[in-house]
């Protein structure tokens, strides 16, 4: 089934920054209907998270459902990972990921920088070889999110390992991620994430449709939310390197958010505030919402 404005229980659309708590990942149709509070139709099909791209490569969708800690509105953060190595057509370089969830580009693995390939020991000396491999398409975005979500991990320790088993992942097995989500007590290393709500607008023969979305262009750990509120109020994004990088990534004219979006705290979407929504079809920056 496909959720459009007016069909979901959350009829209002929102834009802006919010603090989201992850509550579910890749739910079944029954779990999702209970979570969102709608009645499941008898002929409702199971949610398919594994499929193929246009070239026949296996593609898995990861669907994280999060709740805004202020309003309790529920949002979907979606990642698509394709069984194909990530390579830039422009530069010819390949993207690599390491066990700490960082990514970097190089023409060959041997030419990656030491900061990326070597971990630090207890004396902070870069003496430990990190696990490094070529990234699958979309995989680095997932780790950017997970590094902010699993915020209680010491990401300066070479013992941390966030890389998922892609063989299992492409079979639809997300147990590794679910185990992170459902850990209890001291084993729960997760925290809320600063996210950006956007609205995807699509014009077609049957009229304009608008979809609630959450960008995967940039994230911040929840500990940064108070600084985000201050930056929004005082327009002081450049006072903190992490905040500046976050803002610059979201607003980059070439690679940033292409949906309707405002660099403000979460607010109800007003179509009149977004000229693109009235005059043109927006180029969508993430995958369309299909369930």
N, C-alpha and C positions, 0 to 999 in steps of 0.2 A: 504494500500500500504506500501511497505518497501523501505526506502531510503538507498541506498548503494553508495559507492564512485563512482562518475561519473553520478549519477542520480539526485543528488540535485544541486541547483544553486551554492552552495558553494562547488566547486570541490576540493579545497585544504583542507588538514587536518592539524590540529594544536595541539601542546602540550605546556604546560607551564601555568603560572599564568597571569590572566588578571582581569581588573575591569569591571564587568558586570552590566548593568542597566536592571532591569526586565521590560519587555514591554507587555507580554501577558501570560495568564495562561489558559490551556485547550482550545485552539482556535478550532473553527469549521474548516472543510476542506476548506471552502471558505476563511475564515480569514487567515488560514495558507498559502494558495497558494498566496494570495495577499501580505502577509508579506514577504515571501521568493522569490516572483517574478517568479513563474512558472505558466504555464497554467494548469488549472484543467481539467482532462479528463472527458468526459461525463459519463463514467462508474465508476468514483471514488467513493468509499464507504465512508460513514461517519466515522469519527474517533471514535472508541469505547474506552472510558476511564474506563469503569466499566466491570469487568469480574470475573473470579474465578481462584483460584489456583488449584493445582492438587488434593487437598482434598475437593474441593467444597466450600471453604470459599470465600466470596466476597472480591474482590481486586479492589482498585481504583488506577489509575495512575494519578499523577499530573505532568503536563508538563509546566514548566516555560520557556518561550523564553526570552533570554537576549541578549543584544548587547554590544560588547566590546567598551568601550568609546574611545579607541585609534584607532582601525582599522575599527570599525563599522561592523565587522564580527558578525554573529548571531549564537548563540549556544542554545542548549536545555538542561535544567537541569531537570532531571526526578526523581520522587519519586514514589515508590509503597507502598501502605499501605493496609494491609490485616486484615480482621475482625477476628483476632485471637490474644489472649494475648501473649505478648512477654515474653518468659521464656528461660533461659539458660539451655540447655541440660547438660552442663558440671557441673555447680554449683547448678542447681535447683532453683536459685533465679529468681525472676520476676523483670521486668523493670517497673519503675513508672515515670510518668511525673507530673509536677506541673503547675500551671497557668502561671508561669513566663517562661515556655518553657524549664526548666531544667529537666534532667533525672537522675535517680539513681537506684541502684539495692539493693534488700533486700529479705530475705526469707519470711518476712511478713511486711505488711504496718506499723504495730506498731513499727517495728525496724528501720525505716528510721530515718536518722539524723535530728536534729532540724533545721540545716541550710536549709534543703530541704522542711520541712513541715511548718515552721514558717516564716511569713513575718515581715518586720520592719515597725513600725509606723513613724510619722513625727520626733520623737526624736531618731530614729534608734534603737529602742528597739524591739527585736523579740517577739512581742505579738499577732500577727495576724495569725490565722490559714489559710494556703493556701489551695486552692482546689488541691487535689492530687488523682490520679487514676492510675490504671494499664495501661501501654501503649499498643497500638496495634502494630503489627509487622510493622516496618518502620516508625512509627509515630515520634519517637524521632529525627530521621534524619531531618524530615521536620521542627521541631521546632529549631534545630540547625541553619538551613538555615534562618528561619524567624526571629530569634533573631538578625542575622547580617543584614538582609534586612530591617526590621523595626527598623532602627538604631537610630531614634530620640525618641524612647520610653525610659522612665526612668525604666530600668529593676531592679532597687533597690526598686521600689515602689510596695507595696503589692496590689495596685489597678489595676495594669496591668494584663491582662488576654489574653493569646495568644492561649489557647486551642480551637480547632475547634470542631464543633458538628459532631461527627463521624457518627451518624445516617444519617444526611443529606449527609455527604461526601460519604458514601457507596451507596447512591442513585444517585451519580454523581453531586450533588449540591455543587458547589464551590463558591457560592455567597459571603460567608464570606471573602474568600481570594481575590476575584475580587474587593470587596468593599475597601479593603486595597490598592489594586493596583490603583484604579481609583479615590481615594480621592484627593481633590484639596486644594490648599491654605494651611492654617495652619493645616488642617486635614490630610494632606499627611505626614505621619511619616516615609516614606521609604527612602532608599538611595541605592547606588550601593554596590555590594558585591565582595570581592576578591574570585575568583573561579579558579579551576584547570582544564584546557582542557587536555583530554587524548584521546588515540586512541585504540579502541577495535579491536583486530585482531582475525579473526576466520578462521581456515582451515577446508575445507570440500571436499567432493568428486568433487564438481564443482569449486574447487580452493580457493584461499585465498581472503577473503573479509575484508575490513577495514571500520570502522564506527567512525565518530566523536562522542565523548562523553565528559561529564563533570562529574568529580567525586563528589560524595556526602559524601565523607569521612570527609572533613573538610572545613570550611569556615572562612572568616574574614570580619568584617565590612569594608566598603570602606575607612574609615578614616585611615586604616592601610596600604593602598597601597603604600604610599611614603616610609614607613618603609620596606615594602616587596622589593621595588626596591633597597633600600640600602643594605638589607640583601643578595639579589641575587648578587649584585656587589661586596660586601666585604666579602661574606660568613660569615655574622655576625648574624645568626639566634638565637644564644644563648644569645644575648644581651637583649632580650625582652621575658618575659614569654609566652605571647600570641603567638609570632612568633615561639618560640621553640616548643610549644605544637602543633601548626599548622604543622610545618615541621615534627616533630616526628610522628604525626598521619598519614600524607600522606606517609611517608617512612617506617612505621612499617612493618617488614618483614612478619608478620603473618596476621595482620588486615588492612594493608595499601592498597594503590592503586595497583591493579594487571594489569591494562592496561599499554600500552606504555605511559610513562610520563617522563618529565624532570622538575626538580626544578629550573626553569628559567623563565624569562618573556616570554610571548606568542611568539612562533616562528613556522614556517612551519615545519610540521612533515617530517623527513627524515628517511625512513625505515632502512637505513644502520646504523643509530645511535642506533638502538634498536635490540640487538642480539636476543631477544625473538621473534621479528617479523619474523626473518628469520629461526630460528631453532626449534621453538616450537609453540604450541597453547597457547595463554595467557588465564589464568583463569580470567574470567570477573568479575569485582567487583560490577557492577551495572546491571540493566536490559537492555536488548538489545533494540535498537531503532526500534520500530514497529509503523507505522502510516497507 
